[in-house]
Amino acid sequence: MSRRGWLLFVAMSIIWGTPYLFIRVAVRQIDPATLIFFRTAPATLLLLPLAVHRKALVGLLIRWRWIAVFTVIEFAIPWYFVSRAEIHLTSSLTGLLIASVPLTGAVIYRTLGYEKFDRRRVFGLLVGFAGVAALVGVDVRGAQVGSVLEVLIPAVGYALGPLIIARKLDDLDGIGVVAFSLGMASVLYAPYALTHLPSAVSTSTVVSVICLIVFCTALGFVLFFALTVEVGPARSTVITYVNPAVALLLGVVVLNERITLGMVVGFPMILLGSWLATATTDPVPEPGHSPLTAEPPTG
């Protein structure tokens, strides 16, 4: 991998490992649905000039129905439930639970007939889901079970999103699709958000929202597309395995969250299981040139 590829890889590993920290801080004072509007509307305005410059908006209106489906599955629903879950779960635990996305994707693609499982992949699924069970069983108290289930909803959405891109939107420019999708999400949440504004916010909340907008969303997608072009879709998805480790580290260092026995036991099992379950073939059927076909979760 080139020096530029490594720099992009490190940058993306950090950038998409941080949303869980910023969300955890923001939802202390901002309603989850309002937070999504604050995140998507400004990010849309930041990405639109680039999309116009690249002529990336051409052809989007013809496919608006599938872009709407992608918006709901990849942004509107997952980001809402991740934010809701982090009201009760630590940022590190949420990030580690999201690490189960490759496992979820493997099961979904197998169910839809896009995958064939050999013994290695079945073993990987067993190990990975055992890791999730260890993580949840040790770290989650009874009152948090509902929040854990809320995190599983984004895991399904993040697994289905690239499939929609690969099957229905692969010939479109990724920057245009994301800008259009974020705009759709902001319009969807605007009526609620504008009538449920926070009465007061702290400096840390404002900084967290700005970081979610600029770094985790707008800059994050631009750099991810650049990474995919530089190293290819297969290599770019490796950041999916690094992001949760970054989320864990930031949660411990910045928010003083504890490293628990469940994390020590469960996280390595999730990573190993994900690698075994997905390493043999590309989980997205017949992907084309669009960087979005390799899009990992962003929280």
C-alpha positions in Angstrom: 0.0 0.0 0.0 1.3 3.5 -0.9 2.2 6.2 1.7 -1.0 8.1 0.7 -3.0 4.9 1.2 -1.6 4.4 4.7 -2.2 8.0 5.6 -5.8 7.8 4.4 -6.2 4.4 6.2 -5.0 5.8 9.5 -7.1 9.0 9.1 -10.3 7.0 8.5 -9.6 4.5 11.3 -9.5 7.5 13.7 -12.3 9.6 12.2 -14.8 6.8 12.0 -13.8 5.5 15.4 -14.8 8.8 17.1 -18.6 9.3 16.4 -19.5 7.2 19.4 -17.6 9.5 21.8 -19.2 12.6 20.3 -22.7 11.1 20.2 -22.3 10.0 23.9 -21.5 13.6 24.9 -24.2 15.2 22.6 -27.2 13.1 23.7 -26.8 14.3 27.3 -28.4 17.5 26.2 -29.8 17.0 22.7 -32.6 14.7 21.7 -31.4 11.9 19.3 -33.7 12.9 16.5 -32.7 16.6 16.8 -29.0 15.5 16.9 -29.5 13.8 13.5 -30.8 17.0 12.0 -28.0 19.0 13.4 -25.5 16.5 11.9 -27.0 15.9 8.5 -28.2 19.4 7.4 -24.9 21.2 7.8 -23.0 18.2 6.4 -25.2 18.3 3.3 -24.3 22.0 2.8 -20.6 21.1 3.1 -20.8 18.3 0.6 -23.1 19.9 -2.0 -20.4 22.2 -3.5 -18.1 19.3 -4.0 -20.9 17.2 -5.5 -21.8 20.1 -7.9 -18.1 20.5 -8.9 -17.8 16.8 -9.7 -21.2 16.8 -11.5 -22.1 14.1 -9.0 -25.8 15.0 -8.8 -26.5 14.0 -12.4 -29.0 11.1 -12.5 -29.9 11.1 -8.8 -33.5 12.3 -9.3 -34.3 9.3 -11.6 -33.2 7.0 -8.8 -34.6 8.9 -5.9 -36.7 6.0 -4.6 -33.7 3.8 -4.1 -31.7 6.6 -2.7 -34.6 7.2 -0.2 -34.5 3.5 0.8 -30.7 3.8 1.2 -31.1 6.9 3.3 -33.6 5.2 5.7 -31.5 2.0 6.0 -28.0 3.6 6.2 -28.6 6.9 7.9 -32.1 7.8 9.2 -32.8 4.6 11.3 -29.2 3.6 12.3 -28.1 7.0 13.5 -31.3 7.5 15.5 -31.0 4.1 17.3 -27.3 4.5 17.9 -28.0 7.9 19.5 -30.8 6.5 21.6 -28.7 3.6 22.8 -25.9 5.9 23.9 -28.1 7.6 26.4 -27.7 4.4 28.4 -24.7 2.6 27.0 -21.1 3.8 27.1 -19.5 4.9 23.9 -16.9 2.1 24.0 -19.6 -0.6 24.5 -21.6 0.8 21.6 -18.6 0.9 19.3 -17.7 -2.7 20.1 -21.3 -3.9 19.5 -21.3 -2.1 16.1 -18.2 -4.3 15.3 -20.7 -7.1 14.8 -21.8 -5.6 11.5 -19.6 -8.0 9.3 -21.2 -10.9 11.1 -24.7 -9.6 10.6 -23.9 -8.9 6.9 -22.6 -12.4 6.4 -25.8 -13.9 7.8 -28.0 -11.6 5.7 -26.2 -12.2 2.4 -26.3 -16.0 3.1 -30.0 -15.8 3.8 -30.6 -13.8 0.5 -28.6 -16.4 -1.4 -25.6 -14.2 -2.2 -23.2 -16.3 0.0 -22.1 -19.9 0.5 -20.7 -20.9 3.8 -17.9 -23.4 4.2 -16.8 -24.7 7.6 -14.4 -21.8 8.2 -17.1 -19.2 7.7 -19.6 -21.1 9.9 -16.9 -21.4 12.6 -16.2 -17.6 12.3 -19.9 -16.8 12.8 -20.0 -19.0 15.9 -16.9 -17.4 17.3 -18.0 -13.9 16.5 -21.5 -14.2 17.9 -20.0 -15.9 21.0 -17.9 -12.8 21.4 -21.0 -10.6 21.2 -22.7 -12.8 23.8 -19.7 -12.6 26.1 -19.6 -8.8 25.7 -23.3 -8.4 26.4 -23.5 -11.1 29.1 -20.7 -9.6 31.2 -21.1 -5.9 30.7 -24.9 -5.3 30.3 -27.2 -4.9 33.2 -30.9 -5.7 32.9 -32.0 -2.1 32.4 -29.6 -1.8 29.4 -30.9 -4.8 27.4 -33.3 -2.6 25.5 -30.4 -0.3 24.5 -28.3 -3.2 23.3 -31.2 -4.3 21.0 -31.3 -0.7 19.7 -27.7 -1.1 18.6 -28.5 -4.3 16.7 -30.9 -2.3 14.5 -28.1 -0.2 13.1 -26.0 -3.3 12.6 -28.6 -4.7 10.2 -28.9 -1.3 8.4 -25.2 -1.0 8.0 -25.0 -4.4 6.5 -27.9 -3.8 4.0 -26.8 -0.3 2.9 -23.9 -1.5 0.7 -26.0 -4.2 -0.8 -28.5 -1.5 -2.0 -25.7 0.5 -3.5 -24.2 -2.5 -5.2 -27.5 -3.7 -6.7 -29.3 -0.4 -7.5 -27.0 2.6 -7.3 -23.5 1.4 -8.3 -23.2 3.6 -11.4 -23.7 6.8 -9.5 -21.0 9.0 -7.9 -20.7 8.2 -4.2 -20.3 11.9 -3.2 -23.6 12.7 -4.9 -25.4 9.8 -3.4 -24.2 10.7 0.2 -25.0 14.4 -0.2 -28.5 13.7 -1.5 -29.1 11.1 1.2 -27.9 13.3 4.0 -30.2 16.0 2.6 -33.1 13.6 2.6 -32.4 12.6 6.2 -32.2 16.3 7.3 -35.6 17.0 5.7 -37.1 13.9 7.3 -36.0 15.0 10.8 -36.5 18.7 10.4 -40.1 19.0 11.6 -39.3 17.2 14.9 -35.9 18.8 15.4 -37.0 22.4 14.9 -39.8 21.9 17.5 -37.5 20.1 20.0 -34.5 22.3 20.2 -32.4 22.1 23.4 -33.0 24.9 25.9 -29.2 25.1 26.6 -26.1 23.3 25.5 -22.6 23.2 27.0 -19.4 23.9 25.1 -18.5 20.2 25.0 -21.9 19.5 23.3 -21.3 22.2 20.7 -17.8 20.9 20.0 -19.1 17.3 19.7 -21.8 18.3 17.2 -19.3 20.3 15.1 -17.0 17.3 15.1 -19.8 15.0 14.0 -20.7 17.3 11.2 -17.2 18.3 9.8 -15.0 15.3 10.6 -17.2 12.2 11.1 -19.6 13.0 8.3 -18.5 15.5 5.6 -14.7 14.9 5.7 -15.1 11.3 6.7 -17.0 10.4 3.5 -14.7 12.4 1.3 -11.6 10.7 2.7 -13.2 7.2 2.6 -14.0 7.6 -1.1 -10.3 8.7 -1.6 -9.2 5.7 0.4 -11.3 3.3 -1.7 -9.9 4.7 -4.9 -6.3 4.5 -3.6 -6.4 0.9 -2.1 -9.5 -0.7 -3.5 -12.8 -1.7 -1.8 -11.5 -4.9 -0.1 -8.6 -3.2 1.7 -10.7 -0.1 2.6 -13.1 -2.2 4.6 -10.3 -3.2 7.0 -11.0 0.0 8.9 -14.2 -1.6 10.1 -12.0 -3.7 12.4 -10.0 -0.8 13.7 -12.8 1.7 14.4 -14.1 -0.2 17.4 -10.7 -0.2 19.0 -10.5 3.5 18.5 -13.9 3.9 20.1 -12.8 1.8 23.1 -9.6 3.8 23.5 -11.4 7.2 23.3 -14.1 6.1 25.7 -11.6 5.0 28.3 -9.2 8.0 27.9 -11.6 10.8 27.4 -14.8 9.8 29.2 -13.1 7.6 31.9 -15.1 4.5 30.8 -13.9 1.2 32.2 -12.3 -1.6 30.3 -14.3 -4.6 31.5 -13.9 -8.3 31.4 -16.5 -8.6 28.7 -14.6 -6.2 26.4 -11.3 -8.1 27.0 -12.9 -11.4 26.1 -15.6 -10.5 23.7 -13.9 -7.9 21.4 -11.1 -10.2 20.1 -13.6 -12.9 19.5 -15.8 -10.5 17.5 -12.8 -9.4 15.4 -11.6 -13.0 14.8 -15.1 -14.2 14.0 -15.7 -11.4 11.5 -12.4 -12.1 9.8 -13.1 -15.8 9.5 -16.7 -15.2 8.3 -16.0 -12.6 5.7 -12.4 -13.0 4.5 -13.0 -15.7 1.8 -15.2 -13.6 -0.5 -16.5 -10.1 -0.9 -19.9 -10.0 0.9 -21.4 -7.6 -1.6 -22.5 -9.3 -4.8 -20.8 -8.2 -8.0 -19.7 -4.7 -6.8 -18.7 -2.2 -9.5 -16.7 1.0 -9.3 -18.6 2.9 -6.7 -16.7 3.4 -3.4 -20.0 3.1 -1.5 -20.1 -0.6 -2.2 -17.5 -1.0 0.5 -18.9 1.5 2.9 -18.5 0.5 6.6 -20.6 1.8 9.4 -20.0 5.3 10.7 -22.0 5.5 13.8 
